[in-house]
């Protein structure tokens, strides 16, 4: 393979986390080789304690302020959203919706309002009652600047949802006896039609926080002392490093099968692999290719491929030359050998040539193969890339500056992948200046959008990628920072018009067709260099059961168990 002929860029090693010193010691003693290393299980756990290795640091667990899969997976254990996904069976696209804290939901015929009937008898971990007032208080936190619980940080993070909601009403037949007569009914009034809102409400960032916690007036404490209605509660936390979860025996969805879950942050992939082989870690929910190869080859763990929708890409800055030129951006897409990336990762990823990922509810395999709907023509064609660069008027050699993570969730081979891209682009006259940094630092650096010194970044996206409106979150001209995450400043009025039509289209098939049309337009504009889709493998010890390979980054915490 081509990457074997060049040295791997250096990557700094981190000190191993406490609780895994035995594994780290074995790693050093064996020159980071797994064979022959043994250690006793840490944490003083009993046989019922399940240990999950997290590939990044554990952030404060405030859902409304949250970003990143590592934290959202833990949020999913502590809190509930109004609507959930059915994670009980394998699916080839976005899992079906099922009731969460809302037992049912109904859209008005014009898709401009939704009425949700909440569950009765549900309590938060601090004893507070779940009712419509409690849910409305959560929306007040992120929508109402005059509310005493309003949090500007949370509000900024939740605009992907709240931009569509005009107001939230607690409804009932008698205004004066509203709270007593129907405390479990909630109506969301929308600013414009939005037929896809129910799936948007499954986003774990819209999990419901205890009203007691919100009213305490200490917004920074919510993530440190999380209180939700979820299947687990926080028993102890060494923030950033480890969290211990205890099952909620009174959980409305049924008592979880596992008494205790420990989530341990292990950011070094080699240390995490050794911890799994020696029995200190039972599950790795986002495994790297080398971990999959090592741990399945030694039969230490089994691999499960949920194949959830996601995208990995080079997001490009549409405001500065030369990446402001669509022909030049198209050329970059033709210059990339995506099959080489798949080979590098030992088949863990699949090439992606357009903005709509497989597993998204709008993705249609048959349509993509027959008429290109929702797809693109980008194949590995260096000569076509050179031709487009000439037509664009960009003189070569030309240099562009990109940000890239040196490690982090989903990026264990980021430096090798960037080395392949450097080789591909150099062959068509484009040289890369790559600024490597910690993943969290990269997210912070690009959070306000690219400045005029940066042509883009290597990144990925999983959260919400199964919903058709994923395209709108990523590419809408109304989603530029700080209002959204379109950090490359891409804008196309025709694409935005398709989004407007799709959002209010009540017929599902027609709505998905409009999103596929938008995907075609976006692919032609090439605001990203579309790279690949990760199969998102999970590694599970033989003693772990109760995890179905649904197309999601999440697992069902009521069924997962250590046998």
C-alpha positions in Angstrom: 0.0 0.0 0.0 1.2 3.5 -0.8 1.3 4.7 2.8 3.9 2.2 3.7 6.5 4.1 1.7 6.4 7.2 3.8 7.1 7.8 7.5 4.1 8.4 9.7 4.0 12.0 11.1 4.9 12.1 14.7 2.1 12.0 17.3 2.5 13.0 20.9 1.7 10.3 23.4 -0.4 11.1 26.5 0.0 9.8 30.0 -2.3 6.9 30.6 -5.4 7.5 32.8 -5.6 6.4 36.3 -7.2 3.0 36.6 -5.3 1.7 33.6 -1.7 1.9 35.0 -1.3 -1.8 34.9 -2.2 -1.9 31.2 0.0 1.1 30.4 2.9 -0.5 32.3 2.5 -3.6 30.2 2.4 -1.5 27.1 5.7 0.2 27.9 7.4 -3.1 29.0 6.4 -4.8 25.8 7.3 -1.8 23.6 3.6 -1.1 23.1 2.9 -4.7 21.9 -0.1 -6.4 23.2 1.1 -10.0 23.2 1.9 -11.5 26.6 0.6 -8.5 28.6 -1.7 -9.2 31.6 -3.2 -7.2 34.4 -5.9 -7.5 37.0 -9.2 -5.8 36.3 -9.2 -2.3 37.8 -11.8 -0.2 39.6 -12.4 -2.9 42.2 -15.5 -3.9 40.2 -17.7 -6.8 40.7 -18.8 -9.2 37.9 -21.9 -7.0 37.2 -19.9 -3.8 36.5 -19.6 -3.0 32.8 -16.6 -0.8 31.8 -16.7 1.2 28.6 -13.6 2.7 27.2 -14.2 6.2 25.8 -11.9 7.5 23.0 -12.0 11.1 24.3 -12.2 13.1 27.5 -15.5 13.2 29.2 -17.0 16.7 29.1 -19.5 18.2 31.5 -22.8 16.4 30.9 -25.1 19.2 30.2 -27.1 18.1 27.1 -28.1 21.5 25.9 -24.5 22.7 25.9 -23.1 19.4 24.5 -21.3 18.6 21.3 -19.4 15.4 20.4 -20.3 11.7 20.5 -18.3 10.8 23.6 -20.4 13.1 25.8 -23.7 12.5 24.1 -23.4 8.7 24.6 -23.2 9.3 28.4 -26.0 11.9 28.2 -28.1 9.2 26.7 -27.7 7.1 29.8 -28.6 9.9 32.2 -31.4 11.7 30.4 -34.3 11.1 28.0 -35.3 13.0 24.9 -39.0 13.5 24.1 -38.8 11.0 21.2 -36.3 8.1 20.9 -35.1 5.7 18.2 -35.8 2.0 18.2 -32.4 0.4 18.8 -33.7 -3.1 19.3 -32.9 -4.4 15.8 -30.5 -4.1 12.8 -31.5 -1.4 10.3 -30.0 -0.3 7.0 -31.1 3.4 7.6 -32.2 5.7 10.3 -34.0 3.6 13.0 -37.8 4.0 13.4 -39.0 6.5 16.0 -40.6 5.3 19.2 -42.0 7.1 22.3 -39.6 8.6 24.8 -40.8 11.0 27.4 -43.6 11.8 24.9 -46.0 8.9 24.7 -47.4 10.2 21.4 -47.1 13.2 19.1 -49.3 14.6 16.4 -48.7 17.1 13.7 -51.3 19.6 12.5 -52.3 19.2 8.9 -50.1 22.2 7.9 -47.1 20.9 9.8 -46.9 24.2 11.7 -47.6 22.7 15.1 -47.1 19.5 17.1 -48.9 18.3 20.1 -47.1 15.9 22.4 -48.7 13.8 25.1 -46.2 13.3 27.9 -45.9 10.2 30.1 -47.5 10.4 33.5 -45.8 9.2 36.7 -42.2 9.9 35.5 -39.8 11.5 38.0 -36.3 12.9 37.7 -33.5 11.5 39.8 -33.9 14.4 42.3 -37.7 13.6 42.8 -39.0 16.4 40.6 -42.1 15.5 38.5 -42.0 15.3 34.7 -44.9 17.4 33.3 -45.4 19.9 30.6 -44.2 22.8 32.8 -40.9 20.9 33.3 -40.5 20.4 29.6 -41.4 24.0 28.8 -38.8 25.2 31.3 -36.2 23.3 29.3 -37.3 25.1 26.1 -37.3 28.4 28.1 -33.7 27.9 28.9 -32.7 27.8 25.2 -35.4 30.1 23.7 -36.6 32.8 26.2 -34.1 35.5 27.0 -36.4 36.9 29.7 -36.6 33.6 31.5 -34.6 33.3 34.8 -33.2 30.0 33.6 -32.1 31.2 30.2 -28.6 30.1 29.3 -26.9 31.9 26.4 -24.4 29.2 25.9 -27.0 26.5 25.7 -29.2 28.7 23.5 -26.4 29.1 21.0 -25.8 25.4 20.8 -29.5 24.5 20.2 -30.2 26.8 17.3 -30.4 23.8 15.0 -33.7 23.1 16.7 -35.0 26.3 18.2 -34.7 28.3 14.9 -37.9 26.5 13.8 -39.9 26.9 17.0 -41.9 30.1 17.4 -43.3 29.2 20.9 -44.0 26.4 23.3 -47.4 26.2 25.0 -48.7 24.2 27.9 -52.4 23.6 26.7 -55.6 22.5 28.4 -59.3 23.1 28.3 -59.3 25.6 31.3 -56.7 28.4 31.4 -57.0 28.8 35.2 -56.8 25.1 36.0 -54.3 24.4 33.3 -51.6 22.8 35.5 -54.1 20.6 37.3 -56.3 19.6 34.4 -53.8 18.5 31.7 -50.2 18.8 33.0 -48.9 16.3 30.4 -49.8 18.0 27.2 -47.4 20.3 25.3 -47.8 22.1 22.0 -44.9 23.3 19.8 -45.8 26.1 17.5 -43.4 26.4 14.5 -42.3 29.5 12.7 -42.8 27.7 9.4 -43.9 24.2 8.3 -41.5 21.4 9.4 -42.6 17.9 8.6 -39.3 16.3 9.9 -39.4 17.8 13.4 -40.1 14.5 15.3 -36.7 13.0 14.2 -35.0 16.2 15.2 -36.4 15.8 18.7 -34.5 12.5 19.1 -31.3 14.5 19.2 -29.7 13.8 22.6 -29.0 17.5 23.0 -32.7 18.0 23.5 -32.8 15.7 26.5 -34.9 17.0 29.4 -33.1 18.3 32.5 -34.7 18.4 36.0 -36.6 21.7 36.7 -35.0 21.7 40.2 -31.6 21.7 38.6 -32.6 24.5 36.2 -34.1 26.6 38.9 -31.1 26.3 41.1 -29.5 29.2 39.1 -26.2 27.5 38.7 -25.9 26.7 35.0 -22.3 25.5 35.1 -23.3 22.9 37.7 -25.8 21.2 35.5 -23.1 19.3 33.6 -21.2 18.5 36.7 -24.2 17.1 38.6 -26.5 15.8 35.9 -30.1 15.1 36.8 -32.4 13.5 34.3 -35.0 10.8 34.0 -32.7 8.3 32.3 -32.0 4.6 32.9 -28.9 5.6 35.0 -27.8 8.2 37.5 -24.3 9.6 38.2 -22.9 8.0 41.3 -19.3 9.4 41.1 -17.2 11.4 38.6 -13.6 12.2 38.1 -14.4 14.9 35.5 -12.7 14.4 32.2 -11.4 11.0 33.2 -14.1 8.7 34.5 -17.8 8.5 35.4 -19.6 5.8 37.4 -23.2 5.3 36.6 -25.7 3.5 38.8 -28.9 2.0 37.4 -32.2 3.8 38.0 -34.3 0.9 39.5 -37.5 3.0 39.0 -36.8 3.8 35.4 -40.1 4.2 33.4 -38.7 2.2 30.5 -37.9 -0.9 32.6 -35.1 -1.6 35.0 -31.7 -1.7 33.2 -30.0 -5.1 33.1 -26.6 -3.7 34.3 -26.2 -2.5 37.9 -23.2 -0.3 37.3 -21.4 1.2 34.3 -18.0 2.8 34.4 -17.0 5.0 31.5 -13.3 5.5 31.4 -11.5 8.0 29.2 -8.5 6.5 27.4 -7.4 8.8 24.6 -4.4 6.7 23.6 -5.6 4.0 21.2 -2.8 1.5 22.1 -3.4 1.8 25.8 -7.2 1.3 25.2 -6.5 -1.8 23.2 -4.3 -3.3 25.9 -6.9 -2.5 28.5 -9.5 -4.3 26.5 -7.3 -7.3 25.9 -6.4 -7.6 29.6 -10.1 -7.4 30.7 -10.1 -3.9 32.1 -12.4 -2.6 29.4 -15.5 -4.6 28.2 -16.6 -2.4 25.3 -15.2 0.2 22.9 -18.1 1.9 21.2 -15.9 3.7 18.6 -13.0 1.5 17.7 -10.1 2.3 15.3 -9.0 0.0 12.5 -5.9 -1.2 14.4 -7.9 -2.0 17.5 -10.4 -4.0 15.4 -7.6 -5.9 13.8 -5.7 -6.6 17.0 -8.5 -7.5 19.3 -10.6 -9.6 16.8 -7.4 -11.4 15.6 -6.7 -12.4 19.1 -10.3 -13.3 19.8 -10.3 -10.9 22.7 -13.4 -9.2 21.5 -16.0 -9.4 18.7 -16.8 -6.6 16.3 -20.2 -5.2 15.5 -20.8 -2.8 12.6 -23.8 -0.6 13.1 -23.0 1.3 9.9 -24.8 4.4 11.1 -24.9 7.5 8.9 -21.9 9.7 9.1 -19.5 11.7 6.9 -15.8 12.4 7.0 -14.6 15.3 4.8 -12.4 18.2 4.2 -14.7 21.2 4.7 -13.4 24.1 2.5 -13.5 27.8 3.1 -15.7 29.3 0.3 -14.7 32.9 1.2 -11.0 32.9 0.2 -9.0 31.9 -2.9 -8.5 29.4 -4.2 -11.2 27.3 -2.4 -13.8 30.0 -3.2 -13.8 28.6 -6.8 -16.3 25.7 -7.4 -14.2 24.3 -10.2 -11.1 24.2 -8.0 -13.1 22.5 -5.3 -14.4 19.9 -7.8 -10.8 19.3 -8.9 -9.8 18.5 -5.3 -12.6 15.9 -5.2 -11.4 14.2 -8.4 -7.8 14.2 -7.1 -8.5 12.0 -4.1 -8.1 8.2 -4.1 -10.8 7.2 -1.7 -10.1 3.5 -2.2 -6.6 4.0 -0.8 -8.1 5.4 2.4 -10.3 2.3 2.6 -7.3 0.1 2.2 -5.4 2.0 4.8 -8.2 1.5 7.3 -8.4 -2.2 6.5 -11.9 -1.8 5.1 -13.3 0.1 8.1 -14.4 2.9 5.9 -16.3 3.1 2.6 -15.6 5.8 0.0 -18.1 8.7 0.0 -18.5 11.0 -3.1 -21.4 13.1 -2.1 -23.0 14.9 0.9 -25.8 12.4 1.6 -24.5 9.5 3.6 -25.7 5.9 3.4 -28.1 5.3 6.3 -29.7 8.7 6.0 -33.4 8.6 5.6 -33.2 10.4 2.3 -30.5 8.1 0.8 -31.8 5.8 -1.9 -29.3 3.3 -3.1 -31.3 2.4 -6.2 -31.8 6.0 -7.2 -28.1 6.8 -6.6 -27.0 3.9 -8.9 -29.6 4.5 -11.7 -29.8 8.3 -12.0 -27.3 9.7 -9.6 -29.9 11.2 -7.3 -28.3 12.2 -4.0 -24.9 11.2 -5.4 -22.1 12.7 -7.5 -19.7 11.8 -10.3 -16.5 12.1 -8.2 -14.2 9.2 -9.0 -10.4 9.1 -8.7 -9.4 11.0 -11.9 -6.2 13.0 -11.5 -6.2 14.1 -15.2 -9.8 15.5 -14.8 -8.6 17.3 -11.6 -5.7 18.9 -13.5 -8.1 20.0 -16.3 -10.5 21.6 -13.9 -7.7 23.5 -12.1 -6.6 24.9 -15.5 -10.2 25.9 -16.3 -10.5 27.5 -12.9 -7.6 29.8 -13.6 -5.8 28.9 -10.4 -2.1 28.8 -11.1 -0.1 25.8 -9.9 1.7 25.0 -7.8 -0.7 26.4 -5.2 -0.7 25.9 -1.4 -3.6 25.6 0.9 -3.7 25.5 4.7 -5.8 22.9 6.5 -6.5 22.1 10.2 -6.5 18.4 11.2 -6.8 16.4 14.4 -3.8 14.4 15.4 -6.0 11.9 17.3 -9.4 11.8 19.0 -12.9 10.2 18.5 -12.9 8.6 15.0 -9.4 10.0 14.1 -7.0 7.3 15.3 -5.5 7.3 11.8 -5.9 10.9 10.9 -2.3 11.6 10.3 -1.9 8.7 7.9 -5.1 9.7 6.0 -3.8 13.3 5.7 -0.5 11.9 4.4 -2.4 10.1 1.6 -4.3 13.3 0.8 -1.1 15.3 0.7 0.3 12.8 -1.9 -2.8 12.8 -4.0 -3.1 16.6 -4.1 0.6 17.2 -4.7 0.2 15.1 -7.9 -2.2 17.7 -9.3 -0.1 20.7 -8.2 -1.7 21.4 -4.8 0.5 21.3 -1.7 -1.0 21.1 1.8 0.2 22.9 4.9 -1.4 20.9 7.7 -1.8 22.3 11.2 -2.3 19.3 13.5 -3.9 19.8 16.9 -6.0 18.1 19.6 -9.5 17.3 18.4 -11.1 19.5 21.0 -8.8 22.4 20.1 -9.6 21.9 16.4 -13.4 22.2 17.1 -12.8 25.3 19.2 -10.6 26.8 16.5 -13.1 26.3 13.7 -16.2 27.0 15.8 -16.6 30.6 14.7 -16.0 29.7 11.0 -12.8 29.8 9.1 -10.7 33.0 9.0 -8.9 34.3 6.0 -5.8 32.3 6.8 -7.4 28.8 6.8 -8.7 27.0 3.7 -10.5 24.3 5.6 -10.2 21.3 8.0 -10.4 17.6 8.1 -13.4 16.6 10.2 -16.3 14.3 10.5 -20.0 14.4 11.6 -22.2 11.7 13.0 -24.8 13.3 15.3 -28.1 13.8 13.3 -26.5 12.4 10.1 -29.4 9.9 9.8 -32.0 12.7 9.3 -32.7 14.2 5.9 -32.3 17.7 7.3 -28.6 16.9 8.0 -28.0 18.6 4.7 -29.6 21.8 6.0 -27.6 21.8 9.2 -24.3 21.4 7.2 -25.0 23.5 4.1 -27.7 26.1 4.6 -26.8 29.7 4.0 -28.7 30.4 7.2 -26.4 28.1 9.2 -23.3 30.2 9.2 -21.6 30.6 12.6 -22.8 31.6 15.2 -26.2 30.5 14.0 -25.0 27.0 12.9 -22.2 24.8 11.9 -21.7 25.7 8.2 -18.2 26.8 9.1 -16.9 27.0 5.5 -19.4 29.8 4.6 -20.9 27.9 1.7 -24.2 29.4 0.4 -26.4 28.6 -2.6 -29.9 30.2 -2.9 -31.2 27.4 -5.0 -30.2 24.8 -2.4 -31.8 26.9 0.3 -35.0 27.1 -1.7 -35.1 23.3 -1.9 -34.6 23.1 1.8 -37.6 25.5 2.3 -39.8 23.3 0.1 -38.7 20.0 1.7 -39.2 21.3 5.2 -42.9 21.8 4.7 -43.6 18.9 2.4 -46.0 16.5 4.2 -45.6 13.6 1.8 -42.5 11.6 2.9 -41.5 10.4 -0.5 -41.7 13.8 -2.1 -39.8 15.4 0.9 -37.0 12.9 0.5 -36.8 13.5 -3.2 -36.4 17.3 -2.6 -33.5 16.6 -0.2 -31.9 14.4 -2.9 -32.2 17.2 -5.4 -30.5 19.5 -2.9 -27.7 16.9 -2.4 -27.1 16.9 -6.2 -26.7 20.7 -6.2 -24.4 20.6 -3.2 -22.2 17.9 -4.8 -21.8 20.0 -7.9 -20.7 23.0 -5.8 -18.3 20.7 -3.9 -18.1 22.8 -0.6 -16.4 19.7 0.9 -13.9 17.2 -0.4 -16.1 14.2 0.3 -13.9 11.4 1.7 -15.5 8.4 3.4 -18.1 7.0 5.7 -16.9 5.2 8.8 -18.5 1.8 9.6 -18.3 2.9 13.2 -17.3 -0.6 14.6 -17.9 -1.5 18.2 -15.8 -3.9 20.0 -17.5 -6.0 22.6 -16.0 -8.6 25.1 -17.5 -12.0 25.0 -19.3 -11.3 28.3 -21.2 -8.3 26.9 -24.7 -8.8 25.5 -27.8 -6.9 24.8 -26.4 -4.6 22.0 -28.3 -4.8 18.7 -26.5 -3.5 15.6 -29.0 -0.8 14.9 -27.8 2.0 12.6 -26.9 4.4 15.4 -24.0 5.6 17.4 -26.0 4.9 20.5 -26.8 1.7 22.4 -29.8 0.7 24.5 -28.8 1.2 28.1 -31.7 -0.8 29.4 -30.5 -4.0 27.6 -26.7 -3.8 27.5 -25.2 -6.1 30.2 -22.1 -7.9 31.4 -23.1 -11.5 31.7 
